[in-house]
Amino acid sequence: MDIKLLGGAAALDFVNTVDPLVGADGVDAITSPSALAAWGVHAGVTASPVAITGADVDRARSLREVLTRIFVAVAAGEQPASADLAAFATAYAAALGSAVVRPVDDHYGFAPPAGIDAILLPVLESARTLLTTDQVRRVRQCPADDCGWLFVDASRNGTRRWCRMDGCGAKAKMRRYRARLAD
């Protein structure tokens, strides 16, 4: 799979499976059950591909749209729509409800759910962590016209602007340089 994982969190990497995220020309990397299963392995949310149906892909895409709206609002310093937050909570409860508590050595733990929830639960856990910790203030959206990907700004001073400096940042610098030469 050739998707870069630049979000810094599984939830943002999941949202970034549309490239570019802004505009009408976005290409969806999750086009089939096998593509979604491959993304789960590529992103490290599952150890091996899980069985996924076409209906699961639809469910995942719907969740991705909700997460996109939530985190675009957060990156803009706005309050996400209450309907989106409610849809997130419902999706999180459904995915968590599919997990099973089992004995693990001398304690108990959650066994990974099966099927689509094996992918969605880690994504939703990641989103929950972002939304409920101070990391929420570090969610950014790349300002490039041909990108718009979301990422966690992990820089020391919190001023990271681009999803990656060697891509969008370098293109912006080159455009500014060419504009200066043209003047």
C-alpha positions in Angstrom: 0.0 0.0 0.0 1.4 3.4 -1.0 -0.3 5.7 1.5 1.9 7.8 3.6 1.1 7.8 7.3 1.7 11.4 8.3 -1.1 12.1 10.6 0.6 11.1 13.8 -2.5 9.3 15.0 -4.5 6.4 13.5 -7.7 8.5 13.3 -6.0 11.2 11.2 -4.2 8.6 9.0 -7.6 7.1 8.4 -9.1 10.5 7.4 -6.1 11.0 5.2 -7.0 8.0 3.0 -8.6 10.6 0.7 -6.0 12.5 -1.2 -6.2 15.4 -1.5 -8.6 16.0 1.4 -9.6 19.4 0.0 -11.4 20.1 -3.2 -13.4 17.8 -5.5 -10.5 15.8 -6.9 -9.9 13.6 -3.8 -8.9 10.0 -4.6 -10.2 7.5 -2.1 -7.7 4.8 -1.1 -10.5 2.7 0.5 -12.2 1.4 -2.7 -12.9 -2.2 -1.7 -12.9 -4.6 1.3 -9.4 -5.7 0.4 -8.1 -2.2 0.3 -9.6 -1.4 3.7 -8.1 -4.6 5.1 -4.7 -3.7 3.6 -4.9 -0.2 5.1 -5.5 -1.7 8.5 -2.3 -3.7 8.3 -0.3 -0.8 6.7 -1.4 1.6 9.4 -0.6 -1.0 12.1 -4.1 -1.1 13.5 -4.3 -4.9 12.7 -1.6 -7.5 12.6 -3.1 -9.2 9.6 -5.9 -8.6 7.1 -9.4 -9.0 8.5 -12.5 -10.2 6.7 -14.5 -7.2 5.5 -17.6 -6.9 3.4 -18.9 -4.1 1.1 -21.3 -3.0 3.8 -18.3 -2.7 6.1 -16.5 -0.4 3.6 -19.6 1.8 3.5 -19.6 1.9 7.3 -15.9 2.8 7.4 -16.4 5.6 4.8 -19.3 7.1 6.7 -17.2 7.1 9.9 -14.3 8.7 8.0 -16.6 11.5 6.8 -17.7 12.1 10.4 -14.1 12.1 11.7 -13.1 14.4 8.8 -15.7 17.0 9.7 -14.8 16.8 13.4 -11.0 17.2 13.0 -11.3 19.8 10.2 -13.3 21.9 12.7 -10.9 21.2 15.5 -7.9 22.2 13.3 -9.7 25.5 12.5 -10.3 26.2 16.2 -14.0 25.6 15.8 -16.5 23.5 17.7 -17.4 20.3 15.8 -21.1 19.9 15.0 -23.0 18.2 17.8 -24.5 15.7 15.3 -20.9 14.6 14.3 -19.9 14.2 18.0 -23.0 12.1 18.6 -22.2 10.0 15.5 -18.7 9.5 16.8 -19.9 8.4 20.2 -22.4 6.0 18.7 -19.7 4.5 16.4 -17.3 4.2 19.3 -19.8 2.5 21.5 -20.7 0.0 18.8 -17.1 -0.9 18.0 -16.2 -1.2 21.7 -19.3 -3.3 22.3 -17.9 -5.9 19.9 -14.7 -6.3 21.9 -14.5 -9.3 24.4 -12.8 -9.3 27.8 -10.7 -12.4 28.2 -8.1 -13.6 30.7 -4.6 -12.7 29.8 -1.9 -14.3 32.0 -2.8 -13.1 35.6 -5.2 -10.3 34.6 -7.8 -9.5 32.0 -7.7 -7.6 28.7 -9.7 -6.8 25.7 -9.4 -9.2 22.9 -9.4 -7.5 19.5 -12.8 -7.5 17.9 -13.3 -9.4 14.7 -14.1 -8.0 11.2 -14.4 -4.3 10.5 -14.4 -3.4 14.2 -10.8 -4.7 14.5 -9.9 -1.7 12.3 -12.5 0.8 13.5 -11.9 0.4 17.2 -8.2 1.4 17.2 -9.2 4.3 14.9 -12.0 5.4 17.2 -9.7 5.0 20.3 -7.2 7.2 18.6 -9.9 9.8 17.8 -11.1 9.6 21.5 -7.6 10.2 22.7 -7.1 13.2 20.4 -10.4 14.8 21.4 -10.1 14.2 25.2 -6.5 15.2 25.8 -4.4 18.3 25.3 -3.4 16.8 21.9 -6.6 18.3 20.5 -4.9 21.7 20.5 -2.1 20.2 18.3 -4.4 19.0 15.4 -3.6 20.9 12.2 -4.6 20.8 8.6 -2.1 21.2 5.9 -2.8 24.6 4.1 -1.6 23.4 0.7 -4.3 23.8 -2.0 -3.7 20.3 -3.2 -3.5 18.5 0.2 -5.5 19.4 3.3 -4.3 16.4 5.2 -4.7 16.4 9.0 -1.9 15.8 11.4 -0.8 16.2 15.0 1.8 18.9 15.4 4.4 17.2 17.5 7.0 20.0 17.1 8.4 21.5 20.3 7.0 25.0 19.8 3.7 23.9 18.2 4.2 25.8 14.9 4.4 23.0 12.4 2.5 24.1 9.3 2.7 21.5 6.7 1.8 17.8 6.7 5.4 17.2 5.6 8.1 19.7 4.8 9.7 17.6 2.1 6.4 17.6 0.2 3.8 20.4 0.6 6.2 22.7 2.5 8.9 22.4 -0.2 6.3 23.1 -3.0 5.2 26.2 -1.1 8.7 27.4 -0.7 9.4 26.8 -4.4 6.3 28.8 -5.4 7.3 31.7 -3.1 10.8 31.6 -4.6 9.6 31.6 -8.2 7.2 34.5 -7.4 10.1 36.5 -6.0 12.1 35.8 -9.2 9.2 36.9 -11.3 8.9 40.3 -9.5 
